[in-house]
Amino acid sequence: MPQWLQSFTAYFPLTPVIDGARLIATEGKGLLQLGPQLGIMAVWMVVVYFVAFRVFRWNRLYVT
């Protein structure tokens, strides 16, 4: 994979989850030591929530 794509995929939501799980399982880190991973996941949660709030409408579900 090209280097520019590797640095870009580091911010996808699954990467910090896997990195955090690896750090906990193999290096014995605690949740407080996973600041960068938790930060990236928090940013993704805010972004996904905002997009869902803007896109999803309940009235589209009720077709008369």
Predicted model as a PDB file, atoms N, CA, C, CB and O in Angstrom, pLDDT in the B-factor column:
MODEL        1                                                                  
ATOM      1  N   MET A   1       0.849  -1.169   0.000  1.00 81.00           N  
ATOM      2  CA  MET A   1       0.000   0.000   0.000  1.00 81.00           C  
ATOM      3  C   MET A   1       0.899   1.237   0.000  1.00 81.00           C  
ATOM      4  CB  MET A   1      -0.968  -0.005   1.225  1.00 81.00           C  
ATOM      5  O   MET A   1       1.886   1.277   0.735  1.00 81.00           O  
ATOM      6  N   PRO A   2       0.577   2.240  -0.805  1.00 88.00           N  
ATOM      7  CA  PRO A   2       1.402   3.459  -0.824  1.00 88.00           C  
ATOM      8  C   PRO A   2       1.413   4.154   0.542  1.00 88.00           C  
ATOM      9  CB  PRO A   2       0.886   4.432  -1.899  1.00 88.00           C  
ATOM     10  O   PRO A   2       0.465   4.042   1.318  1.00 88.00           O  
ATOM     11  N   GLN A   3       2.499   4.868   0.815  1.00 88.00           N  
ATOM     12  CA  GLN A   3       2.668   5.521   2.111  1.00 88.00           C  
ATOM     13  C   GLN A   3       1.567   6.537   2.384  1.00 88.00           C  
ATOM     14  CB  GLN A   3       4.023   6.202   2.181  1.00 88.00           C  
ATOM     15  O   GLN A   3       1.081   6.617   3.513  1.00 88.00           O  
ATOM     16  N   TRP A   4       1.155   7.321   1.375  1.00 87.00           N  
ATOM     17  CA  TRP A   4       0.116   8.326   1.599  1.00 87.00           C  
ATOM     18  C   TRP A   4      -1.204   7.670   1.975  1.00 87.00           C  
ATOM     19  CB  TRP A   4      -0.067   9.196   0.353  1.00 87.00           C  
ATOM     20  O   TRP A   4      -1.976   8.234   2.750  1.00 87.00           O  
ATOM     21  N   LEU A   5      -1.469   6.488   1.436  1.00 87.00           N  
ATOM     22  CA  LEU A   5      -2.701   5.785   1.766  1.00 87.00           C  
ATOM     23  C   LEU A   5      -2.619   5.154   3.157  1.00 87.00           C  
ATOM     24  CB  LEU A   5      -2.996   4.710   0.714  1.00 87.00           C  
ATOM     25  O   LEU A   5      -3.624   5.078   3.864  1.00 87.00           O  
ATOM     26  N   GLN A   6      -1.439   4.708   3.547  1.00 85.00           N  
ATOM     27  CA  GLN A   6      -1.259   4.165   4.894  1.00 85.00           C  
ATOM     28  C   GLN A   6      -1.506   5.229   5.953  1.00 85.00           C  
ATOM     29  CB  GLN A   6       0.148   3.586   5.053  1.00 85.00           C  
ATOM     30  O   GLN A   6      -2.159   4.959   6.961  1.00 85.00           O  
ATOM     31  N   SER A   7      -0.996   6.427   5.737  1.00 86.00           N  
ATOM     32  CA  SER A   7      -1.201   7.489   6.724  1.00 86.00           C  
ATOM     33  C   SER A   7      -2.659   7.941   6.749  1.00 86.00           C  
ATOM     34  CB  SER A   7      -0.285   8.684   6.424  1.00 86.00           C  
ATOM     35  O   SER A   7      -3.155   8.369   7.791  1.00 86.00           O  
ATOM     36  N   PHE A   8      -3.347   7.853   5.618  1.00 84.00           N  
ATOM     37  CA  PHE A   8      -4.756   8.218   5.551  1.00 84.00           C  
ATOM     38  C   PHE A   8      -5.631   7.199   6.270  1.00 84.00           C  
ATOM     39  CB  PHE A   8      -5.197   8.352   4.103  1.00 84.00           C  
ATOM     40  O   PHE A   8      -6.575   7.581   6.963  1.00 84.00           O  
ATOM     41  N   THR A   9      -5.337   5.915   6.120  1.00 85.00           N  
ATOM     42  CA  THR A   9      -6.154   4.868   6.737  1.00 85.00           C  
ATOM     43  C   THR A   9      -5.928   4.762   8.234  1.00 85.00           C  
ATOM     44  CB  THR A   9      -5.864   3.537   6.090  1.00 85.00           C  
ATOM     45  O   THR A   9      -6.686   4.076   8.920  1.00 85.00           O  
ATOM     46  N   ALA A  10      -4.922   5.412   8.750  1.00 81.00           N  
ATOM     47  CA  ALA A  10      -4.690   5.384  10.198  1.00 81.00           C  
ATOM     48  C   ALA A  10      -5.822   6.071  10.952  1.00 81.00           C  
ATOM     49  CB  ALA A  10      -3.354   6.055  10.538  1.00 81.00           C  
ATOM     50  O   ALA A  10      -5.978   5.869  12.157  1.00 81.00           O  
ATOM     51  N   TYR A  11      -6.610   6.879  10.253  1.00 82.00           N  
ATOM     52  CA  TYR A  11      -7.699   7.606  10.901  1.00 82.00           C  
ATOM     53  C   TYR A  11      -9.068   7.012  10.611  1.00 82.00           C  
ATOM     54  CB  TYR A  11      -7.679   9.040  10.469  1.00 82.00           C  
ATOM     55  O   TYR A  11     -10.082   7.608  10.975  1.00 82.00           O  
ATOM     56  N   PHE A  12      -9.121   5.865   9.972  1.00 87.00           N  
ATOM     57  CA  PHE A  12     -10.397   5.168   9.814  1.00 87.00           C  
ATOM     58  C   PHE A  12     -10.811   4.613  11.164  1.00 87.00           C  
ATOM     59  CB  PHE A  12     -10.298   4.029   8.751  1.00 87.00           C  
ATOM     60  O   PHE A  12      -9.945   4.348  11.997  1.00 87.00           O  
ATOM     61  N   PRO A  13     -12.096   4.428  11.412  1.00 88.00           N  
ATOM     62  CA  PRO A  13     -12.534   4.063  12.766  1.00 88.00           C  
ATOM     63  C   PRO A  13     -12.071   2.688  13.241  1.00 88.00           C  
ATOM     64  CB  PRO A  13     -14.016   4.113  12.829  1.00 88.00           C  
ATOM     65  O   PRO A  13     -11.927   2.486  14.447  1.00 88.00           O  
ATOM     66  N   LEU A  14     -11.838   1.754  12.357  1.00 91.00           N  
ATOM     67  CA  LEU A  14     -11.443   0.419  12.814  1.00 91.00           C  
ATOM     68  C   LEU A  14      -9.988   0.359  13.255  1.00 91.00           C  
ATOM     69  CB  LEU A  14     -11.679  -0.593  11.717  1.00 91.00           C  
ATOM     70  O   LEU A  14      -9.642  -0.458  14.108  1.00 91.00           O  
ATOM     71  N   THR A  15      -9.135   1.196  12.700  1.00 90.00           N  
ATOM     72  CA  THR A  15      -7.717   1.173  13.041  1.00 90.00           C  
ATOM     73  C   THR A  15      -7.464   1.465  14.520  1.00 90.00           C  
ATOM     74  CB  THR A  15      -6.970   2.173  12.191  1.00 90.00           C  
ATOM     75  O   THR A  15      -6.734   0.701  15.151  1.00 90.00           O  
ATOM     76  N   PRO A  16      -8.025   2.526  15.112  1.00 90.00           N  
ATOM     77  CA  PRO A  16      -7.760   2.734  16.544  1.00 90.00           C  
ATOM     78  C   PRO A  16      -8.383   1.661  17.434  1.00 90.00           C  
ATOM     79  CB  PRO A  16      -8.276   4.089  16.965  1.00 90.00           C  
ATOM     80  O   PRO A  16      -7.868   1.387  18.518  1.00 90.00           O  
ATOM     81  N   VAL A  17      -9.480   1.052  16.994  1.00 92.00           N  
ATOM     82  CA  VAL A  17     -10.074  -0.037  17.778  1.00 92.00           C  
ATOM     83  C   VAL A  17      -9.116  -1.219  17.824  1.00 92.00           C  
ATOM     84  CB  VAL A  17     -11.438  -0.471  17.181  1.00 92.00           C  
ATOM     85  O   VAL A  17      -8.875  -1.791  18.887  1.00 92.00           O  
ATOM     86  N   ILE A  18      -8.573  -1.580  16.670  1.00 93.00           N  
ATOM     87  CA  ILE A  18      -7.640  -2.704  16.610  1.00 93.00           C  
ATOM     88  C   ILE A  18      -6.347  -2.377  17.350  1.00 93.00           C  
ATOM     89  CB  ILE A  18      -7.335  -3.073  15.151  1.00 93.00           C  
ATOM     90  O   ILE A  18      -5.823  -3.217  18.081  1.00 93.00           O  
ATOM     91  N   ASP A  19      -5.830  -1.164  17.167  1.00 92.00           N  
ATOM     92  CA  ASP A  19      -4.611  -0.766  17.877  1.00 92.00           C  
ATOM     93  C   ASP A  19      -4.822  -0.777  19.389  1.00 92.00           C  
ATOM     94  CB  ASP A  19      -4.161   0.628  17.423  1.00 92.00           C  
ATOM     95  O   ASP A  19      -3.966  -1.251  20.136  1.00 92.00           O  
ATOM     96  N   GLY A  20      -5.965  -0.254  19.838  1.00 92.00           N  
ATOM     97  CA  GLY A  20      -6.250  -0.266  21.275  1.00 92.00           C  
ATOM     98  C   GLY A  20      -6.377  -1.663  21.832  1.00 92.00           C  
ATOM     99  O   GLY A  20      -5.855  -1.950  22.910  1.00 92.00           O  
ATOM    100  N   ALA A  21      -7.063  -2.541  21.116  1.00 94.00           N  
ATOM    101  CA  ALA A  21      -7.197  -3.931  21.566  1.00 94.00           C  
ATOM    102  C   ALA A  21      -5.836  -4.618  21.605  1.00 94.00           C  
ATOM    103  CB  ALA A  21      -8.157  -4.710  20.645  1.00 94.00           C  
ATOM    104  O   ALA A  21      -5.554  -5.394  22.519  1.00 94.00           O  
ATOM    105  N   ARG A  22      -4.995  -4.334  20.614  1.00 94.00           N  
ATOM    106  CA  ARG A  22      -3.652  -4.926  20.585  1.00 94.00           C  
ATOM    107  C   ARG A  22      -2.818  -4.419  21.757  1.00 94.00           C  
ATOM    108  CB  ARG A  22      -2.943  -4.606  19.250  1.00 94.00           C  
ATOM    109  O   ARG A  22      -2.114  -5.199  22.397  1.00 94.00           O  
ATOM    110  N   LEU A  23      -2.890  -3.118  22.044  1.00 94.00           N  
ATOM    111  CA  LEU A  23      -2.129  -2.563  23.161  1.00 94.00           C  
ATOM    112  C   LEU A  23      -2.590  -3.130  24.497  1.00 94.00           C  
ATOM    113  CB  LEU A  23      -2.248  -1.049  23.175  1.00 94.00           C  
ATOM    114  O   LEU A  23      -1.770  -3.380  25.380  1.00 94.00           O  
ATOM    115  N   ILE A  24      -3.870  -3.332  24.652  1.00 93.00           N  
ATOM    116  CA  ILE A  24      -4.390  -3.902  25.893  1.00 93.00           C  
ATOM    117  C   ILE A  24      -3.976  -5.357  26.029  1.00 93.00           C  
ATOM    118  CB  ILE A  24      -5.916  -3.779  25.947  1.00 93.00           C  
ATOM    119  O   ILE A  24      -3.540  -5.786  27.096  1.00 93.00           O  
ATOM    120  N   ALA A  25      -4.113  -6.117  24.946  1.00 94.00           N  
ATOM    121  CA  ALA A  25      -3.852  -7.561  25.004  1.00 94.00           C  
ATOM    122  C   ALA A  25      -2.365  -7.893  25.076  1.00 94.00           C  
ATOM    123  CB  ALA A  25      -4.457  -8.240  23.798  1.00 94.00           C  
ATOM    124  O   ALA A  25      -1.976  -8.793  25.820  1.00 94.00           O  
ATOM    125  N   THR A  26      -1.535  -7.191  24.327  1.00 95.00           N  
ATOM    126  CA  THR A  26      -0.130  -7.593  24.252  1.00 95.00           C  
ATOM    127  C   THR A  26       0.802  -6.784  25.144  1.00 95.00           C  
ATOM    128  CB  THR A  26       0.336  -7.488  22.846  1.00 95.00           C  
ATOM    129  O   THR A  26       1.831  -7.293  25.589  1.00 95.00           O  
ATOM    130  N   GLU A  27       0.455  -5.537  25.407  1.00 93.00           N  
ATOM    131  CA  GLU A  27       1.361  -4.694  26.186  1.00 93.00           C  
ATOM    132  C   GLU A  27       0.815  -4.340  27.556  1.00 93.00           C  
ATOM    133  CB  GLU A  27       1.659  -3.435  25.432  1.00 93.00           C  
ATOM    134  O   GLU A  27       1.480  -3.641  28.321  1.00 93.00           O  
ATOM    135  N   GLY A  28      -0.385  -4.810  27.882  1.00 91.00           N  
ATOM    136  CA  GLY A  28      -0.951  -4.581  29.201  1.00 91.00           C  
ATOM    137  C   GLY A  28      -1.321  -3.137  29.482  1.00 91.00           C  
ATOM    138  O   GLY A  28      -1.341  -2.723  30.641  1.00 91.00           O  
ATOM    139  N   LYS A  29      -1.610  -2.369  28.456  1.00 92.00           N  
ATOM    140  CA  LYS A  29      -1.991  -0.967  28.652  1.00 92.00           C  
ATOM    141  C   LYS A  29      -3.402  -0.890  29.233  1.00 92.00           C  
ATOM    142  CB  LYS A  29      -1.911  -0.180  27.312  1.00 92.00           C  
ATOM    143  O   LYS A  29      -4.204  -1.809  29.070  1.00 92.00           O  
ATOM    144  N   GLY A  30      -3.689   0.211  29.909  1.00 90.00           N  
ATOM    145  CA  GLY A  30      -5.020   0.473  30.439  1.00 90.00           C  
ATOM    146  C   GLY A  30      -5.752   1.462  29.557  1.00 90.00           C  
ATOM    147  O   GLY A  30      -5.173   2.027  28.630  1.00 90.00           O  
ATOM    148  N   LEU A  31      -7.028   1.670  29.847  1.00 85.00           N  
ATOM    149  CA  LEU A  31      -7.827   2.588  29.042  1.00 85.00           C  
ATOM    150  C   LEU A  31      -7.302   4.017  29.094  1.00 85.00           C  
ATOM    151  CB  LEU A  31      -9.263   2.559  29.504  1.00 85.00           C  
ATOM    152  O   LEU A  31      -7.408   4.750  28.111  1.00 85.00           O  
ATOM    153  N   LEU A  32      -6.742   4.418  30.218  1.00 88.00           N  
ATOM    154  CA  LEU A  32      -6.219   5.781  30.339  1.00 88.00           C  
ATOM    155  C   LEU A  32      -4.975   5.999  29.487  1.00 88.00           C  
ATOM    156  CB  LEU A  32      -5.903   6.089  31.789  1.00 88.00           C  
ATOM    157  O   LEU A  32      -4.621   7.140  29.187  1.00 88.00           O  
ATOM    158  N   GLN A  33      -4.317   4.930  29.100  1.00 92.00           N  
ATOM    159  CA  GLN A  33      -3.118   5.030  28.275  1.00 92.00           C  
ATOM    160  C   GLN A  33      -3.426   4.966  26.781  1.00 92.00           C  
ATOM    161  CB  GLN A  33      -2.154   3.929  28.642  1.00 92.00           C  
ATOM    162  O   GLN A  33      -2.512   5.007  25.958  1.00 92.00           O  
ATOM    163  N   LEU A  34      -4.692   4.867  26.432  1.00 91.00           N  
ATOM    164  CA  LEU A  34      -5.105   4.781  25.032  1.00 91.00           C  
ATOM    165  C   LEU A  34      -5.714   6.093  24.552  1.00 91.00           C  
ATOM    166  CB  LEU A  34      -6.104   3.642  24.842  1.00 91.00           C  
ATOM    167  O   LEU A  34      -6.689   6.084  23.801  1.00 91.00           O  
ATOM    168  N   GLY A  35      -5.158   7.202  24.971  1.00 91.00           N  
ATOM    169  CA  GLY A  35      -5.687   8.516  24.634  1.00 91.00           C  
ATOM    170  C   GLY A  35      -5.866   8.781  23.150  1.00 91.00           C  
ATOM    171  O   GLY A  35      -6.956   9.172  22.734  1.00 91.00           O  
ATOM    172  N   PRO A  36      -4.829   8.580  22.331  1.00 90.00           N  
ATOM    173  CA  PRO A  36      -4.999   8.856  20.896  1.00 90.00           C  
ATOM    174  C   PRO A  36      -6.069   7.976  20.235  1.00 90.00           C  
ATOM    175  CB  PRO A  36      -3.674   8.658  20.180  1.00 90.00           C  
ATOM    176  O   PRO A  36      -6.851   8.452  19.412  1.00 90.00           O  
ATOM    177  N   GLN A  37      -6.095   6.715  20.596  1.00 91.00           N  
ATOM    178  CA  GLN A  37      -7.087   5.810  20.012  1.00 91.00           C  
ATOM    179  C   GLN A  37      -8.500   6.210  20.437  1.00 91.00           C  
ATOM    180  CB  GLN A  37      -6.799   4.353  20.426  1.00 91.00           C  
ATOM    181  O   GLN A  37      -9.414   6.237  19.613  1.00 91.00           O  
ATOM    182  N   LEU A  38      -8.675   6.514  21.700  1.00 93.00           N  
ATOM    183  CA  LEU A  38      -9.993   6.923  22.183  1.00 93.00           C  
ATOM    184  C   LEU A  38     -10.408   8.262  21.584  1.00 93.00           C  
ATOM    185  CB  LEU A  38      -9.997   7.008  23.712  1.00 93.00           C  
ATOM    186  O   LEU A  38     -11.590   8.488  21.323  1.00 93.00           O  
ATOM    187  N   GLY A  39      -9.446   9.144  21.367  1.00 93.00           N  
ATOM    188  CA  GLY A  39      -9.741  10.437  20.759  1.00 93.00           C  
ATOM    189  C   GLY A  39     -10.233  10.300  19.325  1.00 93.00           C  
ATOM    190  O   GLY A  39     -11.196  10.956  18.929  1.00 93.00           O  
ATOM    191  N   ILE A  40      -9.570   9.448  18.546  1.00 91.00           N  
ATOM    192  CA  ILE A  40      -9.991   9.232  17.164  1.00 91.00           C  
ATOM    193  C   ILE A  40     -11.382   8.608  17.125  1.00 91.00           C  
ATOM    194  CB  ILE A  40      -8.981   8.336  16.423  1.00 91.00           C  
ATOM    195  O   ILE A  40     -12.209   8.990  16.297  1.00 91.00           O  
ATOM    196  N   MET A  41     -11.643   7.650  18.014  1.00 92.00           N  
ATOM    197  CA  MET A  41     -12.973   7.033  18.050  1.00 92.00           C  
ATOM    198  C   MET A  41     -14.040   8.045  18.462  1.00 92.00           C  
ATOM    199  CB  MET A  41     -12.983   5.837  19.016  1.00 92.00           C  
ATOM    200  O   MET A  41     -15.158   8.003  17.950  1.00 92.00           O  
ATOM    201  N   ALA A  42     -13.710   8.952  19.378  1.00 94.00           N  
ATOM    202  CA  ALA A  42     -14.672   9.969  19.802  1.00 94.00           C  
ATOM    203  C   ALA A  42     -14.991  10.932  18.665  1.00 94.00           C  
ATOM    204  CB  ALA A  42     -14.134  10.743  21.008  1.00 94.00           C  
ATOM    205  O   ALA A  42     -16.144  11.322  18.481  1.00 94.00           O  
ATOM    206  N   VAL A  43     -13.971  11.314  17.904  1.00 94.00           N  
ATOM    207  CA  VAL A  43     -14.206  12.187  16.760  1.00 94.00           C  
ATOM    208  C   VAL A  43     -15.105  11.493  15.746  1.00 94.00           C  
ATOM    209  CB  VAL A  43     -12.876  12.597  16.106  1.00 94.00           C  
ATOM    210  O   VAL A  43     -16.021  12.115  15.209  1.00 94.00           O  
ATOM    211  N   TRP A  44     -14.858  10.213  15.476  1.00 94.00           N  
ATOM    212  CA  TRP A  44     -15.708   9.469  14.537  1.00 94.00           C  
ATOM    213  C   TRP A  44     -17.142   9.379  15.044  1.00 94.00           C  
ATOM    214  CB  TRP A  44     -15.147   8.059  14.307  1.00 94.00           C  
ATOM    215  O   TRP A  44     -18.081   9.479  14.254  1.00 94.00           O  
ATOM    216  N   MET A  45     -17.327   9.191  16.348  1.00 95.00           N  
ATOM    217  CA  MET A  45     -18.693   9.112  16.881  1.00 95.00           C  
ATOM    218  C   MET A  45     -19.425  10.436  16.668  1.00 95.00           C  
ATOM    219  CB  MET A  45     -18.671   8.749  18.387  1.00 95.00           C  
ATOM    220  O   MET A  45     -20.604  10.436  16.315  1.00 95.00           O  
ATOM    221  N   VAL A  46     -18.750  11.552  16.873  1.00 96.00           N  
ATOM    222  CA  VAL A  46     -19.377  12.855  16.676  1.00 96.00           C  
ATOM    223  C   VAL A  46     -19.712  13.066  15.201  1.00 96.00           C  
ATOM    224  CB  VAL A  46     -18.457  13.982  17.184  1.00 96.00           C  
ATOM    225  O   VAL A  46     -20.803  13.532  14.873  1.00 96.00           O  
ATOM    226  N   VAL A  47     -18.781  12.725  14.316  1.00 95.00           N  
ATOM    227  CA  VAL A  47     -19.004  12.898  12.879  1.00 95.00           C  
ATOM    228  C   VAL A  47     -20.164  12.034  12.405  1.00 95.00           C  
ATOM    229  CB  VAL A  47     -17.732  12.554  12.091  1.00 95.00           C  
ATOM    230  O   VAL A  47     -21.039  12.516  11.686  1.00 95.00           O  
ATOM    231  N   VAL A  48     -20.183  10.772  12.795  1.00 94.00           N  
ATOM    232  CA  VAL A  48     -21.253   9.866  12.368  1.00 94.00           C  
ATOM    233  C   VAL A  48     -22.594  10.314  12.939  1.00 94.00           C  
ATOM    234  CB  VAL A  48     -20.946   8.419  12.804  1.00 94.00           C  
ATOM    235  O   VAL A  48     -23.610  10.252  12.247  1.00 94.00           O  
ATOM    236  N   TYR A  49     -22.611  10.761  14.177  1.00 94.00           N  
ATOM    237  CA  TYR A  49     -23.848  11.245  14.774  1.00 94.00           C  
ATOM    238  C   TYR A  49     -24.376  12.458  14.017  1.00 94.00           C  
ATOM    239  CB  TYR A  49     -23.629  11.593  16.247  1.00 94.00           C  
ATOM    240  O   TYR A  49     -25.572  12.548  13.739  1.00 94.00           O  
ATOM    241  N   PHE A  50     -23.482  13.394  13.682  1.00 93.00           N  
ATOM    242  CA  PHE A  50     -23.897  14.592  12.957  1.00 93.00           C  
ATOM    243  C   PHE A  50     -24.436  14.238  11.572  1.00 93.00           C  
ATOM    244  CB  PHE A  50     -22.726  15.571  12.832  1.00 93.00           C  
ATOM    245  O   PHE A  50     -25.474  14.754  11.158  1.00 93.00           O  
ATOM    246  N   VAL A  51     -23.735  13.360  10.858  1.00 92.00           N  
ATOM    247  CA  VAL A  51     -24.204  12.951   9.527  1.00 92.00           C  
ATOM    248  C   VAL A  51     -25.545  12.242   9.632  1.00 92.00           C  
ATOM    249  CB  VAL A  51     -23.169  12.033   8.839  1.00 92.00           C  
ATOM    250  O   VAL A  51     -26.443  12.508   8.833  1.00 92.00           O  
ATOM    251  N   ALA A  52     -25.697  11.355  10.590  1.00 90.00           N  
ATOM    252  CA  ALA A  52     -26.967  10.642  10.755  1.00 90.00           C  
ATOM    253  C   ALA A  52     -28.092  11.609  11.109  1.00 90.00           C  
ATOM    254  CB  ALA A  52     -26.841   9.560  11.841  1.00 90.00           C  
ATOM    255  O   ALA A  52     -29.212  11.468  10.618  1.00 90.00           O  
ATOM    256  N   PHE A  53     -27.802  12.574  11.946  1.00 88.00           N  
ATOM    257  CA  PHE A  53     -28.813  13.554  12.335  1.00 88.00           C  
ATOM    258  C   PHE A  53     -29.268  14.386  11.139  1.00 88.00           C  
ATOM    259  CB  PHE A  53     -28.270  14.469  13.434  1.00 88.00           C  
ATOM    260  O   PHE A  53     -30.447  14.721  11.022  1.00 88.00           O  
ATOM    261  N   ARG A  54     -28.329  14.718  10.252  1.00 87.00           N  
ATOM    262  CA  ARG A  54     -28.662  15.534   9.088  1.00 87.00           C  
ATOM    263  C   ARG A  54     -29.356  14.724   7.986  1.00 87.00           C  
ATOM    264  CB  ARG A  54     -27.404  16.178   8.536  1.00 87.00           C  
ATOM    265  O   ARG A  54     -30.192  15.266   7.264  1.00 87.00           O  
ATOM    266  N   VAL A  55     -29.025  13.447   7.848  1.00 85.00           N  
ATOM    267  CA  VAL A  55     -29.519  12.643   6.731  1.00 85.00           C  
ATOM    268  C   VAL A  55     -30.806  11.902   7.076  1.00 85.00           C  
ATOM    269  CB  VAL A  55     -28.461  11.650   6.300  1.00 85.00           C  
ATOM    270  O   VAL A  55     -31.733  11.861   6.267  1.00 85.00           O  
ATOM    271  N   PHE A  56     -30.868  11.324   8.257  1.00 82.00           N  
ATOM    272  CA  PHE A  56     -31.992  10.474   8.619  1.00 82.00           C  
ATOM    273  C   PHE A  56     -33.193  11.322   9.045  1.00 82.00           C  
ATOM    274  CB  PHE A  56     -31.591   9.505   9.744  1.00 82.00           C  
ATOM    275  O   PHE A  56     -33.060  12.227   9.869  1.00 82.00           O  
ATOM    276  N   ARG A  57     -34.340  11.028   8.492  1.00 73.00           N  
ATOM    277  CA  ARG A  57     -35.592  11.697   8.860  1.00 73.00           C  
ATOM    278  C   ARG A  57     -36.652  10.644   9.119  1.00 73.00           C  
ATOM    279  CB  ARG A  57     -36.058  12.685   7.746  1.00 73.00           C  
ATOM    280  O   ARG A  57     -36.846   9.739   8.308  1.00 73.00           O  
ATOM    281  N   TRP A  58     -37.341  10.760  10.253  1.00 68.00           N  
ATOM    282  CA  TRP A  58     -38.378   9.791  10.593  1.00 68.00           C  
ATOM    283  C   TRP A  58     -39.543   9.832   9.619  1.00 68.00           C  
ATOM    284  CB  TRP A  58     -38.878  10.038  11.995  1.00 68.00           C  
ATOM    285  O   TRP A  58     -40.140   8.793   9.338  1.00 68.00           O  
ATOM    286  N   ASN A  59     -39.880  10.999   9.101  1.00 63.00           N  
ATOM    287  CA  ASN A  59     -41.042  11.087   8.243  1.00 63.00           C  
ATOM    288  C   ASN A  59     -40.849  10.351   6.917  1.00 63.00           C  
ATOM    289  CB  ASN A  59     -41.370  12.528   7.985  1.00 63.00           C  
ATOM    290  O   ASN A  59     -41.831  10.095   6.221  1.00 63.00           O  
ATOM    291  N   ARG A  60     -39.642  10.011   6.554  1.00 60.00           N  
ATOM    292  CA  ARG A  60     -39.412   9.229   5.338  1.00 60.00           C  
ATOM    293  C   ARG A  60     -39.832   7.768   5.527  1.00 60.00           C  
ATOM    294  CB  ARG A  60     -37.933   9.303   4.932  1.00 60.00           C  
ATOM    295  O   ARG A  60     -40.078   7.052   4.556  1.00 60.00           O  
ATOM    296  N   LEU A  61     -39.908   7.342   6.778  1.00 61.00           N  
ATOM    297  CA  LEU A  61     -40.248   5.948   7.042  1.00 61.00           C  
ATOM    298  C   LEU A  61     -41.747   5.698   6.893  1.00 61.00           C  
ATOM    299  CB  LEU A  61     -39.791   5.552   8.439  1.00 61.00           C  
ATOM    300  O   LEU A  61     -42.167   4.577   6.604  1.00 61.00           O  
ATOM    301  N   TYR A  62     -42.533   6.720   7.087  1.00 61.00           N  
ATOM    302  CA  TYR A  62     -43.991   6.561   7.044  1.00 61.00           C  
ATOM    303  C   TYR A  62     -44.529   6.935   5.667  1.00 61.00           C  
ATOM    304  CB  TYR A  62     -44.666   7.426   8.132  1.00 61.00           C  
ATOM    305  O   TYR A  62     -44.759   8.109   5.375  1.00 61.00           O  
ATOM    306  N   VAL A  63     -44.722   5.947   4.845  1.00 57.00           N  
ATOM    307  CA  VAL A  63     -45.228   6.167   3.491  1.00 57.00           C  
ATOM    308  C   VAL A  63     -46.722   5.949   3.531  1.00 57.00           C  
ATOM    309  CB  VAL A  63     -44.541   5.220   2.445  1.00 57.00           C  
ATOM    310  O   VAL A  63     -47.179   4.891   3.964  1.00 57.00           O  
ATOM    311  N   THR A  64     -47.501   6.934   3.085  1.00 54.00           N  
ATOM    312  CA  THR A  64     -48.951   6.798   3.109  1.00 54.00           C  
ATOM    313  C   THR A  64     -49.494   6.459   1.758  1.00 54.00           C  
ATOM    314  CB  THR A  64     -49.593   8.054   3.610  1.00 54.00           C  
ATOM    315  O   THR A  64     -50.706   6.308   1.601  1.00 54.00           O  
TER     316      THR A  64                                                      
ENDMDL                                                                          
END                                                                             
